[in-house]
Amino acid sequence: MYVAILQVELSIPDADTLKGRRRVVRSLVDRLRQRFGAAVSEVGVADEHHVANIGIALVSSDAKLIRKLAQRVREFLENLRDAEVTDLQVEFL
């Protein structure tokens, strides 16, 4: 079994309220789950309305496939319209 863990810090400049931030984060979490079959959760403190931290886990029986999938998730995150990736860390287990 191969696992990829992505820790993502996002800047959400247009979120003027916590409700606006939640909307962006919830939409992103849903899209990641649907498109990549990933386990996704908001992690960290949720008090700042311009910053969010998301944890993503990917699992596969093929090492090559998990690396390719992690790269596709990274590319997806880099092309977000309503949030900007400020930090991204990937760990393979």
C-alpha positions in Angstrom: 0.0 0.0 0.0 1.3 3.5 -0.9 0.1 6.7 0.6 0.6 10.3 -0.4 -0.1 13.0 2.2 -0.4 16.6 1.0 -0.5 19.5 3.5 -1.8 22.7 1.8 -1.9 26.2 3.1 -4.2 28.5 1.1 -4.6 32.2 0.9 -8.2 33.3 0.2 -7.9 37.0 -0.5 -11.6 37.6 -1.5 -13.0 36.1 1.7 -14.2 39.0 3.8 -15.9 36.8 6.4 -15.5 33.4 7.9 -18.7 32.4 6.0 -17.0 33.4 2.7 -13.9 31.4 3.6 -16.0 28.4 4.6 -17.7 28.5 1.2 -14.4 28.4 -0.7 -13.0 25.7 1.5 -16.1 23.5 1.4 -16.2 23.8 -2.4 -12.6 22.9 -2.8 -12.9 19.9 -0.4 -15.9 18.6 -2.3 -14.1 18.9 -5.7 -11.0 17.2 -4.5 -13.0 14.3 -3.1 -15.1 13.9 -6.3 -12.3 14.4 -8.8 -9.5 12.4 -7.1 -11.2 10.1 -4.7 -9.1 11.7 -2.0 -9.7 11.9 1.8 -9.7 15.6 2.5 -10.2 17.6 5.6 -9.7 21.2 6.8 -7.0 21.1 9.4 -5.5 23.7 11.7 -7.1 26.8 13.1 -10.2 28.1 11.3 -10.3 31.6 12.9 -8.6 33.5 10.2 -10.8 34.3 7.2 -8.0 34.8 4.7 -6.1 31.6 5.4 -7.0 27.9 5.4 -5.1 24.6 5.9 -6.2 21.5 4.1 -4.9 17.9 4.5 -5.3 15.5 1.6 -4.6 11.7 1.7 -4.3 9.5 -1.4 -4.0 5.7 -1.3 -3.0 3.2 -4.0 -1.5 -0.2 -4.5 0.8 1.2 -7.2 3.7 3.6 -6.3 3.9 5.1 -9.7 0.2 5.8 -9.8 0.2 7.5 -6.4 3.1 9.8 -7.5 1.2 10.7 -10.7 -2.1 11.3 -8.8 -0.3 13.5 -6.2 1.2 15.5 -9.1 -2.3 15.9 -10.7 -3.7 17.2 -7.3 -0.8 19.6 -7.1 -1.5 21.0 -10.6 -5.2 21.2 -9.8 -4.4 23.3 -6.6 -2.1 25.6 -8.5 -4.9 26.5 -10.9 -7.5 27.5 -8.3 -9.4 30.7 -9.1 -10.7 31.7 -5.6 -7.6 30.7 -3.5 -3.9 30.7 -3.9 -1.5 28.0 -2.6 1.0 29.6 -0.3 2.6 26.4 1.0 2.4 22.8 -0.2 4.2 19.8 1.3 3.9 16.3 -0.1 5.0 13.2 1.8 5.0 9.6 0.4 4.7 6.6 2.8 
